[in-house]
Amino acid sequence: MDLDDKDREFPEGFGLVNHEQYHALLYELSSLTRLERVGFAESYFVKFKQTRIHNERYRLYIPDDEHPEKAYLLFFSNGTRSERFIFFTNLVHRALAQSQCDKIIGIATEGAKQSGRSFDFAVVKRSDYSEQQLLEYMEPRLFNPIHQRKNIDEWSL
């Protein structure tokens, strides 16, 4: 059973709660360069298409792996919105703890098998959590280091 936004309880920083958080998401997405947007879109569509076979897929996209200040977590699920939201909340915290990035921008939506489209999002910062809180999310290990393509430029696309 899907939950309407008005019936949900949101953890701090999660979901479309207010304009301030919505603008934070837009700011983070708009800060991607044109080439980073290409990598983000590739990650998005690869994982989205995989949900034709699998119920859930996710990817942590780090635009600059030499300076991993922030990462974008993409999560797709063919389950109910409430199930997706619970898994997404846990996944965002694990990505923050395991990636060593200062900030995680998370976006969750339905997979390819679903007809509708709804979104949940989160912008979480390492500075908002104690080391003890982050240690709780270190196991099981869900995120391996991501190696980006090197020497990508406009002409090699």
Secondary structure, DSSP 8 states (H G I E B T S, - for coil): ----GGG----TTBSS--HHHHHHHHHHHHTS-HHHHHHHHHHHHHHHHHTTTSSEEEEEE-S-TTS-SEEEEEEEESS-HHHHHHHHHHHHHHHHHHH--SEEEEEEEE-TT-SS--EEEEEEEGGGS-HHHHHTTSSS---------SS--GGG-
